[in-house]
Every structure is written in C-alpha cells, then in structure tokens.
Amino acid sequence: MAAGMYVKREKEIVTPVVASGSYDKYYYAAGAIMDKEDSMDKFTIKVYMDDGRVFYYDVESADKAREHASAIATEGYRHNDGKVFEHYPVHRFKKVKVDGFIPTAYPDKVTGT
C-alpha cells in the first residue's frame, strides 16, 4: 500500500490503526482505498443535547475538531444562530461527536456485558 493512502469500509468507517508508527498510512478493518485529501475534507462537530436536539457545525481540520470537541466537553457549548446566543453547561448534553477522519495512534475498543 502506498504512503498517503487510506483504507475504509464501503458503508462504515472503523477505528484506524497506525502502521509502522507513521501517520502516512492508516488501515481499517476492510474496504476500499482512498486518498488522504478525500478522507479529511470535512469535520462535523455534533453536540447531542439532553432534550433531543443536536447542534452541529463544520471545522476545517482534524486539529480544530479535536480542539473544539475538547473545549465543548470541558467548558460547555455556546450556541449562536445570529439571533440568539445561548450557553449550555456540560451537564446538559449527552455526548460530543466528530464526524470525519481523525487519525490516532491509540485506537480504543468497545465491549459490552
């Protein structure tokens, strides 16, 4: 596999695993190869509220996505639609999620009981 190429599943992206200690290659469980530029073009931050609403917006990079998600999770969420400015404390939302390819050297695993 050439450097800078990525593998993703056809329908669902799974957690990447860094190969050879380098961020040049990422491997997914199975699927088709895609270029780095195609996989990192959009990052959507979603904040799931306790009343069922989901606030979302886009940022331009994986670094910005990590920064924004971390700040929201620790400081709360500020909603501003141009008409109303609202601040929601951390206890008001259920989760903060980033849709987009964010590389990691430490992928986690999930299991249930």
N, C-alpha and C positions, 0 to 999 in steps of 0.2 A: 504494500500500500504506500503510495507516495506521500511525502510530507505535506501537511496542509490539507489533507483530505479527511473527511469525516464519514462515519457510517451511521445511519439512522434506520429505525424500523419503518416499514411502509405506513403504518397507521399511528403508532405511538412511540415517542422518543423515551428511552430509558436512561438511567443514570450513566454518564460516561466514565470510563476508566482511562487514566493517563497511561500511555505506553512509553516505555523506555525513559521515564522521568522527564519527558518533554511535553510541552504544550503544543507541539506541532501536529501530533496525531491523537485522535480520540477514537475509541472503539465503543460501539454499542452492542447490545446482545445479538442483533441480527438486522439485516436490511440492506438498503442501497447506499452507495457512496455519494456524498455531497461535498461541495467546496466550502471552505471556511466563510467566504463572503456571503454565500447563500444562507448559511445557518445562523449568522449573527447580525442580520439586518434589522431586527425589531425585538424590543424587550417591553413587555406589557406588565406593569405592576398592578396587581389587583388586591383590594382590601375588602375582605368579607366581613360585613357588619353583623351584629347580634340580632338586628331586626330584618335580616334577609337581603338588604341592599348590598351591591358590590360596586365600589368605586374603582375606577381604573384609569390609567394613563400610560403613555409610552415614553421611554427614555432611549437615548442613542447608543448606549454601550453596556457591556456586562459589568464594568466597574461602577457605572452610575446606578445600575439596577441593584447591585449589592449594597451600595451606599444608601440609596433611598429605602430599600426594604429594611435594612438595619435601623435606620433612623425612625421609621414608622413603628417598628416593633418595640423600640425602647422609649420613644418620646410621644407617640400618638400620631393621629392622622389629621391633616388640615385640608378640608375640602373648600375649594373656591371655584365656583362656576361663573364668576363675573358678576353675579347678582348678590350672592350670599356667601359669607365666609364663615365656616364652621370648624371648630376644633373638636376632635373625638379623642378621648383618653384611651389608653391601651386596653383597658378592661372592656371597651365597647366592641371590639372586633374579635372574630374567631380565628382568623389567620391572615397572613400576608403572603401572597404568592407572586412569583415572577414567571411569566411565560416567555421562553426564549432560551437559547443555548448558552448556559453559563458553565464554563469548564471548572473542574475541580480535581484535585489530586487526592481527595479524601471522600469518595462516594460512600454514602451510607446505605444500609439495608433495612427493610421493614419486615417484621413478622407479627403474627397475631397469636392469640392463645385460644 
